[in-house]
Amino acid sequence: MAAADVAYAPPMKSGKIGFESSQEVQHRIRITLSSKSVKNLEKVCGDLVKGAKDKGLKVKGPVRMPTKVLHITTRKSPCGEGTNTWDRFEMRVHKRVIDLVSSADVVKQITSITIEPGVEVEVTISDHITSTKLIS
């Protein structure tokens, strides 16, 4: 009996009759937001979390990271003459982290919201989580 004589039979389906399973690749996604303005940052965080919960995703956050305070001290007098007076400037950078578990297409839909000016968004997709859903 040659290999061409053997009839091909598709593999048997396991599970209940009438149910099909579809595998959906889920990713662990971390969205990092940073800004000098807390008001704008909290608004964008709220919009992202609300959009993710509307889609039925698993959401962790926003986690408030420590605020970075950058200091610059400069001399007021440009020539060096006169009394020693100093100006002290500081800039505070606020940071939030949101973790999601979803497919990459859903994250594109969620992150398509309008982002306030001055808010930086960084999206990191870390690994795959394979989930099986039964579709009737």
N, C-alpha and C positions, 0 to 999 in steps of 0.2 A: 504494500500500500504506500503510495507516494504522498508527499506532503500536500500536493495539489488536490488529491482525492478526498482529503479530510474536510468535512463541512465545518464552517465556522458557526459557532453558536454564541450569542451574546451572553455575558455573565448574568447570573440570576440576581434579581433584586431582593434585598433583604428588608425586613420590616413589614408593616401592615400593608394590605392591598388598598390602593387608592391614595396612599401617601407617598410623596416624593421628598427626598431630602436635598437641600441645596447647601453647599458650603460657602460661607461668606468669610472672607479674610478680614479680620479685625486688626487694627493697629492701636498701639498705645501711643497717644499723641500728647505732647506737652506744649502748651502755648505760654510763652513768657512775654509779659507786657511791662514796659518801663516808661516812665515819664517824669517830668519835673512838676507837673500839675496833678495833684491828687484827685481833683474834681473830674478832670477828663479821663483819668485812668480808671476810676471807679465806674464811670458811665460806660466805657468800653467793656470792662469786665462784666458788668450787669447785662449788657446786650449779648455778649458771647455766651454766658451761662444760661440766659433765658432762651436763646436760640437752640442751644444744645438740649435743654430739657424739653423744649417743644418737639424736637425730633426723637425724643425718647432715649437719649444716650446716657451712659453712666458718666457722671461729672464729679470731679473732686476739685474743690477750690471755690473761689480764688484764695490762694494761700499768700498771706502777706509776708514778703521777705524783708529783711532789715533795710532801713533807709540808709543810703550812702550819702554822707555829708562831705562835700569837697570845700576846703577852705583855701582862700588866697588872701594874703596880707601884703599890702603895698604901701609905700611911702607916699604921702600926699604931695610933698614938695618935689617938683621935677629937678631942681638944681642941687639939692642937698643942703642949702642954706636954711637958716631959721630953726625953729623948734622941731623936735622929732615928733611929727604927728603921723598916724598910720590909719589907713582904711582897711576894714576887714570885710571881705565878701565871702559869701557861701552859696553853694548850690546843692539842693537836696534832690536826689534821684530815688524815686519810689518804684518798687518792683512788685509784680503779682505773678503767680504761676497758677495755671489751670490745667488739670490733667483730664483727658477724655479717652474713652475706648470706643472706636468706631472705624468705619472704612474711610479711605482717603477722599472719596467723592463727597461724602457727607460733610467732611471738614471744609472742603472747598466752598460748599454752600453756606456753611455757618460763618466762615471768615470773610464772606463777601459783603458784610455789613459796612456801613460807613464808619471809618475810624477817625476819631477826633484828632485835630492837629497837635503835634508834639508827642504823640504816643507811638512808641516803637513796638512792633509785633514781631516775635520770632516763633516760628512753628517748627517743632522737632518731632519727626516720626521715628519711634525707636524700634519696635519689633512687631512680629505677626502673632496674632492669637486666632486660631482657627475655631470657628463655632459652627455647629450644625443646626439648621432649622428644619423642622418638618413642615412641609407645605401640603395642604389638602386640596 
